[in-house]
Amino acid sequence: MMPAVNAVVLAALLLWSGAGVRPAKFAGDTTALQFFGFRAGARLQELTSRLAALDGGHLRCRRSKLDSVVAECRATLRSPGLGRVDLWVSAIDSSAGVMTLSGPVDFGRLDGWREQLFQRYGRVSARVQGTQSMLQWVRHGRMLRLTWRLEGGQPVASVSLVDGHVLDDWARSRSRSLRSDSSSVQSQSRTR
C-alpha cells in the first residue's frame, strides 16, 4: 500500500509538472472535472455506485497503517466506452483525493477519449516527455490528466483525477494534529 505521504507527493508532482500548460478559452463545463462519471473528490459510496452502474465491479479498500483516514482502493472494470481498465483511488476521509483509471487501449479508443475531453474542457497542447504524452486540465483546485505511451506498439493510457481541496484539507488536519501532539509532548516534559 502506498504510504499516505507518498500519495500527497504524487499529487503535488502531478499538479506541479503541468503548471506551464495553459488551456484554450472554452465555454463548456469547467466546474467538475470528470471522466466517464468518475470525478475528483467523489465519495467512495459514489464510486461504488458508479462501478455498479458500469459493470458490477467491486471496490476493494485497505486503510493505511500510518494514517487511518487514508485508504487505498482498487477495482477492475469493463465498459463499452472505457474498455477494460484498472481503477486506483487514494481516498482521504472517504473522498477521492487521487484517482487513476488505466489500461491498454486501441488507437481508436484513445482518440475517442482525447476528443471527448477536448469537447468537454477545451483544446490544450499535448506535452511530450520521452515516449510519453499528456494532456492536462485544471479547474477550481482539481486536475484531470490523460497520459499515454506505446508499449509493444499498443497504446497504454491513464486518466488521473486529483482533488486539491481534499489533499489540502488532509494536509491541514495532519499539520494541526502534529502541532497538537508536539505541544502535548512539550507540556508533559515541563511538568517532569
C-alpha positions as a Markdown table, in Angstrom:
| # | Residue | x | y | z |
|---|---|---|---|---|
| 1 | Met | 0.0 | 0.0 | 0.0 |
| 2 | Met | 1.2 | 3.5 | -0.8 |
| 3 | Pro | 2.0 | 5.5 | 2.3 |
| 4 | Ala | -0.2 | 8.5 | 2.8 |
| 5 | Val | 2.7 | 10.9 | 2.4 |
| 6 | Asn | 3.7 | 9.4 | -1.0 |
| 7 | Ala | 0.1 | 10.0 | -2.2 |
| 8 | Val | 0.4 | 13.7 | -1.4 |
| 9 | Val | 3.8 | 13.9 | -3.0 |
| 10 | Leu | 2.4 | 12.1 | -6.1 |
| 11 | Ala | -0.5 | 14.5 | -6.3 |
| 12 | Ala | 1.8 | 17.6 | -5.9 |
| 13 | Leu | 4.0 | 16.4 | -8.7 |
| 14 | Leu | 1.1 | 15.7 | -10.9 |
| 15 | Leu | -0.2 | 19.3 | -10.3 |
| 16 | Trp | 3.2 | 21.0 | -10.4 |
| 17 | Ser | 4.7 | 19.3 | -13.5 |
| 18 | Gly | 2.0 | 20.6 | -15.8 |
| 19 | Ala | 1.8 | 24.1 | -14.4 |
| 20 | Gly | 3.1 | 25.6 | -17.7 |
| 21 | Val | 0.2 | 24.1 | -19.7 |
| 22 | Arg | -2.4 | 26.7 | -20.4 |
| 23 | Pro | -5.9 | 25.6 | -21.6 |
| 24 | Ala | -7.5 | 27.3 | -24.5 |
| 25 | Lys | -10.5 | 29.5 | -23.7 |
| 26 | Phe | -13.6 | 27.4 | -23.7 |
| 27 | Ala | -17.2 | 28.0 | -22.7 |
| 28 | Gly | -18.0 | 24.3 | -21.8 |
| 29 | Asp | -18.3 | 22.6 | -18.5 |
| 30 | Thr | -15.5 | 23.9 | -16.3 |
| 31 | Thr | -16.8 | 23.2 | -12.9 |
| 32 | Ala | -16.4 | 19.5 | -12.2 |
| 33 | Leu | -13.6 | 17.6 | -14.0 |
| 34 | Gln | -14.8 | 14.0 | -14.6 |
| 35 | Phe | -14.2 | 11.1 | -16.9 |
| 36 | Phe | -17.0 | 8.6 | -17.7 |
| 37 | Gly | -18.7 | 9.7 | -14.5 |
| 38 | Phe | -15.6 | 9.4 | -12.3 |
| 39 | Arg | -14.8 | 12.7 | -10.7 |
| 40 | Ala | -12.1 | 14.1 | -8.5 |
| 41 | Gly | -13.3 | 14.4 | -4.9 |
| 42 | Ala | -16.0 | 11.8 | -5.3 |
| 43 | Arg | -17.1 | 10.0 | -2.1 |
| 44 | Leu | -16.3 | 6.2 | -2.0 |
| 45 | Gln | -20.0 | 5.5 | -2.0 |
| 46 | Glu | -20.4 | 7.4 | -5.2 |
| 47 | Leu | -17.6 | 5.4 | -6.8 |
| 48 | Thr | -19.1 | 2.2 | -5.6 |
| 49 | Ser | -22.4 | 3.2 | -7.3 |
| 50 | Arg | -20.7 | 4.2 | -10.5 |
| 51 | Leu | -18.9 | 0.9 | -10.7 |
| 52 | Ala | -22.1 | -1.0 | -10.1 |
| 53 | Ala | -23.8 | 1.0 | -12.9 |
| 54 | Leu | -21.0 | 0.2 | -15.3 |
| 55 | Asp | -20.3 | -3.5 | -14.8 |
| 56 | Gly | -20.8 | -4.5 | -11.2 |
| 57 | Gly | -17.1 | -4.1 | -10.4 |
| 58 | His | -16.3 | -4.2 | -6.7 |
| 59 | Leu | -14.1 | -1.5 | -5.0 |
| 60 | Arg | -11.7 | -3.1 | -2.5 |
| 61 | Cys | -10.2 | -0.7 | 0.0 |
| 62 | Arg | -7.4 | -1.0 | 2.6 |
| 63 | Arg | -6.8 | 1.5 | 5.3 |
| 64 | Ser | -3.3 | 3.0 | 5.7 |
| 65 | Lys | -1.3 | 1.8 | 8.8 |
| 66 | Leu | 0.2 | 5.2 | 9.2 |
| 67 | Asp | -3.0 | 7.3 | 8.9 |
| 68 | Ser | -6.4 | 5.7 | 9.5 |
| 69 | Val | -8.2 | 8.4 | 7.4 |
| 70 | Val | -6.3 | 7.3 | 4.3 |
| 71 | Ala | -7.4 | 4.3 | 2.2 |
| 72 | Glu | -6.1 | 2.8 | -1.0 |
| 73 | Cys | -8.9 | 1.3 | -3.1 |
| 74 | Arg | -8.8 | -0.7 | -6.3 |
| 75 | Ala | -11.2 | -2.2 | -8.8 |
| 76 | Thr | -11.1 | -3.5 | -12.4 |
| 77 | Leu | -14.0 | -2.6 | -14.7 |
| 78 | Arg | -15.1 | -3.1 | -18.2 |
| 79 | Ser | -17.5 | -0.9 | -20.1 |
| 80 | Pro | -18.1 | -0.1 | -23.8 |
| 81 | Gly | -16.6 | 3.4 | -23.5 |
| 82 | Leu | -13.7 | 2.6 | -21.3 |
| 83 | Gly | -12.8 | -1.0 | -22.3 |
| 84 | Arg | -11.0 | -2.9 | -19.5 |
| 85 | Val | -9.3 | -0.5 | -17.1 |
| 86 | Asp | -7.9 | -0.7 | -13.6 |
| 87 | Leu | -9.2 | 1.9 | -11.1 |
| 88 | Trp | -6.9 | 3.0 | -8.3 |
| 89 | Val | -8.1 | 5.5 | -5.6 |
| 90 | Ser | -6.3 | 7.2 | -2.7 |
| 91 | Ala | -9.2 | 8.3 | -0.5 |
| 92 | Ile | -9.0 | 10.6 | 2.5 |
| 93 | Asp | -11.9 | 10.6 | 4.9 |
| 94 | Ser | -13.8 | 8.6 | 2.2 |
| 95 | Ser | -13.2 | 11.2 | -0.5 |
| 96 | Ala | -11.1 | 10.5 | -3.6 |
| 97 | Gly | -8.0 | 12.7 | -3.4 |
| 98 | Val | -6.2 | 11.0 | -6.2 |
| 99 | Met | -7.8 | 8.6 | -8.7 |
| 100 | Thr | -6.4 | 6.8 | -11.8 |
| 101 | Leu | -8.1 | 4.8 | -14.5 |
| 102 | Ser | -5.5 | 3.0 | -16.6 |
| 103 | Gly | -5.0 | 0.2 | -19.1 |
| 104 | Pro | -4.2 | -0.8 | -22.6 |
| 105 | Val | -6.4 | 0.8 | -25.3 |
| 106 | Asp | -6.5 | 0.7 | -29.0 |
| 107 | Phe | -5.8 | 3.8 | -31.1 |
| 108 | Gly | -9.5 | 4.4 | -31.8 |
| 109 | Arg | -10.4 | 4.4 | -28.1 |
| 110 | Leu | -7.5 | 6.7 | -27.2 |
| 111 | Asp | -8.6 | 9.2 | -30.0 |
| 112 | Gly | -12.2 | 9.0 | -28.7 |
| 113 | Trp | -11.0 | 9.8 | -25.1 |
| 114 | Arg | -9.0 | 12.8 | -26.3 |
| 115 | Glu | -11.8 | 14.1 | -28.4 |
| 116 | Gln | -14.3 | 13.7 | -25.6 |
| 117 | Leu | -12.1 | 15.6 | -23.2 |
| 118 | Phe | -11.4 | 18.4 | -25.9 |
| 119 | Gln | -15.2 | 18.8 | -26.4 |
| 120 | Arg | -15.9 | 19.0 | -22.7 |
| 121 | Tyr | -12.9 | 21.0 | -21.4 |
| 122 | Gly | -11.4 | 22.7 | -24.4 |
| 123 | Arg | -8.3 | 22.1 | -26.5 |
| 124 | Val | -4.9 | 22.0 | -24.8 |
| 125 | Ser | -1.5 | 21.3 | -26.3 |
| 126 | Ala | 0.0 | 17.9 | -25.7 |
| 127 | Arg | 3.2 | 17.8 | -23.7 |
| 128 | Val | 5.7 | 15.1 | -24.7 |
| 129 | Gln | 8.4 | 13.8 | -22.4 |
| 130 | Gly | 10.4 | 10.9 | -23.9 |
| 131 | Thr | 7.9 | 8.3 | -25.2 |
| 132 | Gln | 5.0 | 9.6 | -23.0 |
| 133 | Ser | 2.5 | 12.3 | -24.0 |
| 134 | Met | -0.1 | 14.0 | -21.8 |
| 135 | Leu | -3.0 | 16.5 | -21.9 |
| 136 | Gln | -4.0 | 18.3 | -18.7 |
| 137 | Trp | -6.9 | 20.5 | -17.5 |
| 138 | Val | -7.0 | 22.3 | -14.1 |
| 139 | Arg | -10.2 | 23.8 | -12.8 |
| 140 | His | -11.0 | 25.2 | -9.3 |
| 141 | Gly | -8.3 | 23.2 | -7.5 |
| 142 | Arg | -8.9 | 20.0 | -9.4 |
| 143 | Met | -6.9 | 18.4 | -12.1 |
| 144 | Leu | -7.6 | 15.9 | -14.9 |
| 145 | Arg | -4.7 | 14.4 | -16.9 |
| 146 | Leu | -4.7 | 12.0 | -19.8 |
| 147 | Thr | -1.3 | 10.3 | -20.3 |
| 148 | Trp | -0.4 | 7.8 | -22.9 |
| 149 | Arg | 2.6 | 5.9 | -24.3 |
| 150 | Leu | 3.2 | 3.0 | -26.6 |
| 151 | Glu | 4.2 | -0.4 | -25.2 |
| 152 | Gly | 4.9 | -3.1 | -27.8 |
| 153 | Gly | 3.2 | -0.9 | -30.5 |
| 154 | Gln | -0.1 | -0.6 | -28.5 |
| 155 | Pro | -1.1 | 2.5 | -26.5 |
| 156 | Val | -1.4 | 2.3 | -22.8 |
| 157 | Ala | -3.3 | 5.2 | -21.3 |
| 158 | Ser | -4.2 | 6.5 | -17.9 |
| 159 | Val | -6.5 | 9.3 | -16.7 |
| 160 | Ser | -5.7 | 10.8 | -13.4 |
| 161 | Leu | -8.1 | 12.9 | -11.4 |
| 162 | Val | -6.8 | 14.9 | -8.4 |
| 163 | Asp | -8.8 | 17.0 | -6.0 |
| 164 | Gly | -6.5 | 19.6 | -4.4 |
| 165 | His | -9.2 | 20.6 | -1.9 |
| 166 | Val | -9.3 | 17.0 | -0.4 |
| 167 | Leu | -5.5 | 16.9 | -0.3 |
| 168 | Asp | -5.2 | 20.4 | 1.2 |
| 169 | Asp | -7.8 | 19.7 | 3.9 |
| 170 | Trp | -5.9 | 16.5 | 4.8 |
| 171 | Ala | -2.6 | 18.3 | 5.0 |
| 172 | Arg | -4.0 | 21.0 | 7.2 |
| 173 | Ser | -5.6 | 18.4 | 9.6 |
| 174 | Arg | -2.3 | 16.5 | 9.7 |
| 175 | Ser | -0.4 | 19.7 | 10.4 |
| 176 | Arg | -2.8 | 20.6 | 13.3 |
| 177 | Ser | -2.5 | 17.1 | 14.7 |
| 178 | Leu | 1.3 | 17.1 | 14.6 |
| 179 | Arg | 1.4 | 20.6 | 16.3 |
| 180 | Ser | -1.1 | 19.4 | 18.9 |
| 181 | Asp | 1.0 | 16.2 | 19.5 |
| 182 | Ser | 4.2 | 18.3 | 19.7 |
| 183 | Ser | 2.8 | 20.8 | 22.2 |
| 184 | Ser | 1.4 | 17.9 | 24.3 |
| 185 | Val | 4.8 | 16.4 | 24.5 |
| 186 | Gln | 6.4 | 19.7 | 25.3 |
| 187 | Ser | 3.9 | 20.4 | 28.2 |
| 188 | Gln | 4.5 | 16.9 | 29.6 |
| 189 | Ser | 8.3 | 17.4 | 29.6 |
| 190 | Arg | 7.9 | 20.7 | 31.5 |
| 191 | Thr | 5.9 | 19.0 | 34.2 |
| 192 | Arg | 8.5 | 16.4 | 35.0 |
